[in-house]
C-alpha cells in the first residue's frame, strides 16, 4: 500500500512540475521547494514535519483501536492437520512462494 501511495504521489507530481504554485499541493514537491543549494528555504520542511506529526498521531490512535490477532480478512476454515508435504521445510516454502515462482516462470517464458 505504501508503494501505491508513492506511485500516486509521483503521478500527481508530474503535472505540478509545470505549475509553480501547484508544487505545494504535492508532498514530493515540499522537499524540492527548499532549493537546498540555491536559496536554502527551510519553511517547506515545516510542512513535512507537520505531516509526519499528523501521520504519527493517526497511527497511534488507530493502534489503540485495532483488534490484535485479527487480519484484514476473516480466517478461512481449513483442515485440522497439514498435508505431508507441508510438514517439510521445502514443501512449506514452495507453498508460501508458489505465486512468486509461477509469476517468475511466466515472465521468463
C-alpha positions in Angstrom: 0.0 0.0 0.0 2.9 2.3 0.7 4.3 1.8 -2.8 0.9 2.6 -4.2 0.8 5.9 -2.2 4.3 6.8 -3.5 3.3 6.0 -7.1 0.2 8.2 -6.8 2.4 11.0 -5.4 4.7 10.7 -8.4 1.7 10.7 -10.9 0.3 13.8 -9.2 3.8 15.4 -9.1 4.2 15.3 -12.9 1.5 18.0 -13.8 2.6 20.0 -10.8 6.0 20.4 -12.3 4.7 22.8 -14.9 2.6 24.9 -12.5 4.8 26.6 -9.9 2.1 27.0 -7.2 0.7 23.5 -7.7 4.0 22.0 -6.4 3.0 22.8 -2.8 -0.1 20.6 -3.2 2.0 17.5 -3.6 4.2 16.2 -0.8 7.1 15.3 -3.0 7.3 19.0 -4.1 7.7 20.1 -0.5 11.3 18.9 -0.2 12.1 20.1 -3.7 10.9 23.6 -2.9 13.7 24.0 -0.3 16.2 24.7 -3.1 19.0 23.4 -0.9 22.0 24.7 -2.9 20.3 27.8 -4.2 18.1 29.7 -1.7 18.2 27.4 1.4 14.5 27.8 2.2 13.5 25.9 5.4 9.8 26.6 5.6 8.7 23.8 3.2 10.3 21.3 5.7 7.7 22.5 8.3 5.1 21.0 6.0 6.9 17.7 6.1 7.2 17.9 9.9 3.5 18.7 10.3 2.6 15.7 8.0 4.9 13.4 10.0 3.3 14.5 13.3 -0.2 14.0 11.8 0.6 10.6 10.5 2.2 9.5 13.8 -0.8 10.7 15.7 -3.2 8.9 13.4 -1.1 5.8 13.7 -1.2 6.0 17.4 -5.0 6.4 17.5 -5.5 3.5 15.1 -3.2 1.3 17.1 -5.2 1.8 20.3 -8.4 0.7 18.4 -7.1 -2.3 16.5 -8.0 -5.9 17.2 -4.8 -7.7 17.9 -4.6 -11.0 16.2 -7.3 -10.2 13.6 -6.4 -9.9 10.0 -7.8 -7.8 7.2 -9.9 -10.7 6.0 -11.6 -13.3 8.2 -9.7 -16.6 8.6 -10.8 -19.4 6.3 -11.6 -22.8 7.8 -9.2 -25.5 6.7 -8.1 -28.9 7.6 -7.0 -29.6 11.2 -3.7 -31.2 10.1 -1.3 -30.2 7.3 -0.6 -32.5 4.4 2.7 -34.5 4.5 4.3 -32.1 2.0 3.7 -29.1 4.2 5.4 -30.6 7.2 8.7 -30.4 5.5 10.6 -27.1 5.0 10.9 -27.4 1.2 7.2 -28.2 0.8 6.2 -25.3 3.1 8.5 -22.9 1.3 7.1 -23.9 -2.1 3.6 -23.4 -0.8 4.4 -20.0 0.5 6.2 -18.8 -2.6 4.1 -20.5 -5.3 2.6 -17.3 -6.7 6.0 -15.7 -6.9 7.5 -18.7 -8.5 4.7 -19.1 -11.0 4.9 -15.4 -11.9 8.6 -15.5 -12.4 8.4 -18.6 -14.5 5.7 -17.0 -16.7 7.8 -13.9 -17.1 10.8 -15.9 -18.2 9.0 -17.7 -21.0 
